[in-house]
Amino acid sequence: MDSVKNNRKNPEFDVYYRQLAPKLFGVAFRMLQNQSDALDVVQECFLRAFRSWEKFRSRSKVSTWLYRITMNLCYDQLRKRNRERRIENADSYQIKSDNFNGEWNLRQEKLVNQVKEEMEKLTPKQKTIFILRLYEELPYAEIARITRSRVGTVKATFFQTVLKLRKGLKEKGVIKNEM
Amino acid sequence: MKCKEIEKVILENVTERTAVPAAVQEHLQHCSNCQQLWRDLKQTISLCEMITAPGFSSNFWSRELAIFQKVPVAGRRRKLVICLSACFLIMMITTVSFLSWTGVRFPFSPKSSSYVQGKTLLPSDDDLLQLADYLKEEDPAFTLRLLMSN
């Protein structure tokens, strides 16, 4: 731990690491839906950043750069997974609550799985923008820099994604019409 | 405001924690379709927010940082191994080239294991047996003749 802190080449690295690793892990996990794959992605991301720290020219923020590396690694992983046709299990998904009992727990789990299924239908780009906007609460301009697209495109993609999810959840009966 | 414009405002506001503008609220009170859309989108977002990523394991930091500690060392060690291998390879190539240039022959070198009979350089019996083994599969008839003549 000290050796990283005392690393003369990049003393800020440790700070960025502690600050951004959990966030990048969250993004990678939501993209890949697998804990160990997400950890691998975060590890690889920081290894790449560590090696090219000197080359980074500060044209963008460090966080933007790291998010971009993470996204690219996630895309690689998804492509690899598509090739291998590996079926992921959703056991590591968690429900955002501590105090739930049996029946409620089962209902919530079913709901979460249905939402997860719908999220799986999104394209990698839609998923990226949706995750960065909803969970990371990044501004559209920042997302545009990460995904290397225009702000308008990012907004339009996000809106399409929300509408797509709404449609899917409605078809599944998760969202019901209330008149 | 028209429903299409309202839809755009709703989509822009759906992830915000702030309230929708007054004009939109007024429209929502009268338009059931937009009201439904607003409710649906809010519900969609809150359902998606239910899903959260697990936290890091306790040994995550130590494991990760241990890996980073090894990075420069591993890099240097690898470079050293590559350099040493390259030097060894160059030395081997130079030695073999030099020896073949000076006339040393492998593996049946007459200088090392043959004897001189008069003025003619003849191979030793061991050399011939080795050669016979070597040629046995290639040309058995030649091998037989060679053995008979010696």
HADDOCK unambig.tbl for C-alpha pairs under 7 A between the chains (distance, minus, plus):
assign (segid A and resid 1 and name CA) (segid B and resid 65 and name CA) 5.87 0.50 0.50
assign (segid A and resid 3 and name CA) (segid B and resid 69 and name CA) 6.44 0.50 0.50
assign (segid A and resid 4 and name CA) (segid B and resid 69 and name CA) 6.42 0.50 0.50
assign (segid A and resid 26 and name CA) (segid B and resid 53 and name CA) 5.46 0.50 0.50
assign (segid A and resid 29 and name CA) (segid B and resid 53 and name CA) 6.37 0.50 0.50
assign (segid A and resid 30 and name CA) (segid B and resid 53 and name CA) 6.82 0.50 0.50
assign (segid A and resid 43 and name CA) (segid B and resid 64 and name CA) 6.81 0.50 0.50
assign (segid A and resid 93 and name CA) (segid B and resid 53 and name CA) 6.73 0.50 0.50
assign (segid A and resid 94 and name CA) (segid B and resid 51 and name CA) 6.24 0.50 0.50
assign (segid A and resid 94 and name CA) (segid B and resid 52 and name CA) 5.80 0.50 0.50
assign (segid A and resid 94 and name CA) (segid B and resid 53 and name CA) 6.61 0.50 0.50
assign (segid A and resid 94 and name CA) (segid B and resid 54 and name CA) 6.48 0.50 0.50
assign (segid A and resid 95 and name CA) (segid B and resid 50 and name CA) 5.96 0.50 0.50
assign (segid A and resid 95 and name CA) (segid B and resid 51 and name CA) 5.63 0.50 0.50
assign (segid A and resid 95 and name CA) (segid B and resid 52 and name CA) 6.46 0.50 0.50
assign (segid A and resid 96 and name CA) (segid B and resid 50 and name CA) 5.33 0.50 0.50
assign (segid A and resid 96 and name CA) (segid B and resid 51 and name CA) 6.34 0.50 0.50
assign (segid A and resid 96 and name CA) (segid B and resid 52 and name CA) 6.19 0.50 0.50
assign (segid A and resid 112 and name CA) (segid B and resid 51 and name CA) 6.68 0.50 0.50
assign (segid A and resid 115 and name CA) (segid B and resid 47 and name CA) 7.00 0.50 0.50
assign (segid A and resid 115 and name CA) (segid B and resid 48 and name CA) 6.55 0.50 0.50
assign (segid A and resid 134 and name CA) (segid B and resid 15 and name CA) 6.60 0.50 0.50
assign (segid A and resid 159 and name CA) (segid B and resid 11 and name CA) 6.10 0.50 0.50
assign (segid A and resid 166 and name CA) (segid B and resid 40 and name CA) 6.68 0.50 0.50
assign (segid A and resid 166 and name CA) (segid B and resid 41 and name CA) 6.52 0.50 0.50
assign (segid A and resid 166 and name CA) (segid B and resid 44 and name CA) 5.81 0.50 0.50
assign (segid A and resid 175 and name CA) (segid B and resid 40 and name CA) 6.74 0.50 0.50
